[in-house]
């Protein structure tokens, strides 16, 4: 007998039950003294600390989230605007790919932290420096994902379009780009998580506002609750951005939506 797949609501119930069980165990282990609340506050204390930071006299949390999200989206958007077209060109042209592959191979392994000293020397610690850190941390990965996605497009489709009289730009617009777009978007979702790593690193080193700054400041004051609030805020924000990304993905890939529903 074939097993029926879980419905969406069933998956939601299972996931919620697992999360609630995890939180209950966490709360209980702290309350009965198995874990010191100084090192790991229970969920109830973390939520209370979050409420205080969001609504109290020191209501800084929402502004921190706003600043971090703005930095992530600005740097990420810039890397997409530059990286995707360059990746398409590299994926289409073997000559361009051979010319720039050595440079990409040098830049790609460099972590975002390695760019912080240079960016501070070049740009100081203004907002442009945060954007630059996110850009440099994301650009090479977007370039590689786009190049690989472009190269994976079936060459028979390109050949057929050319045989039907399509010009080079028409082939790129109507064959290569739609064929590569699903893999490009999958890569962008991965890189968006990298963008958060970049901005948190930048804020910990040279910022006076943002979730990375708030976490680092809390560490200096041994405020474990505030550290966890910052981490939880990052997780919730990334989750919301991921939902937004899925909406955009459905708009850009309507044929996949139809296929999935069937």
Steps between C-alpha positions, in 0.01 A plus 500: 500500500646832391551749779329834445717812538433731791272797439632850567293541817624164629861605449424830677349317798794258523751785478315705762484202735872441464578867568273514805655181638849645454407823676328312784807281559725806489281686751477198730873425507572856611214518750604180680862612513662265249624805307605832654271782381801733483652295220173399330188695600168315448271599211272696736789723608619543142153610387475741793840646408388531137184685604705739715740573214215551255255705708676627814681830558800352318295389198794435269417158357275608213752762389780241516296264283420779254864599465626143458231413245574818304872420490437141394257591224714786367820296480319191373311693231821661380673162478203359304495797260871451425543126552209357299578677169871422538416137574280479191781636284752256652259209457437584133856586393779242552758772427367737769470208742861394443615861534334570835488157667844543664393832654171352627690203644716741702210714627243230573671328799551830686258528795316824570715566808812522285354799315422701814848654553530611137144630488558704817819647353324585174154604624527557875215363710210671323205317344689459172749279680222264616360484147846425364552213746171338397577559132847345518371208706223422249630603157731207427243240610226658288739513206584130532138390551388701196784373283427138590124546448560654156731217397238242605244624246447230236708602194243333274250768600745772405579328169131460420433868566785603273381265226159669523667835432530642852765767544764476775314732736174316435665168586628647827166663583265216408709183540808536719363733768171308558691171498757621751264700722384216731858409591598867529219563749596191700853635522378846603309351793822344625695823448236701689592302813866581432405869481376482859829348614681788329292778654508355852879473477526860378271630774696324771820673393399852401143610573293666770164359393382170353442145620870412482587804710224414750625142538863611542405766755298246697805273511705780654239535777450124542136545402423152367132582460575787265739280300221247450254778412737617227542147368125437508437829320737394223323165463152657485613767253669246273185284513283793390743591222500137387119507475524821295762338279269203436222737394737671255615158377140397423445823308816450294447127445126457434561184299658329801202599713266334254717191487513469878122535534441228246 
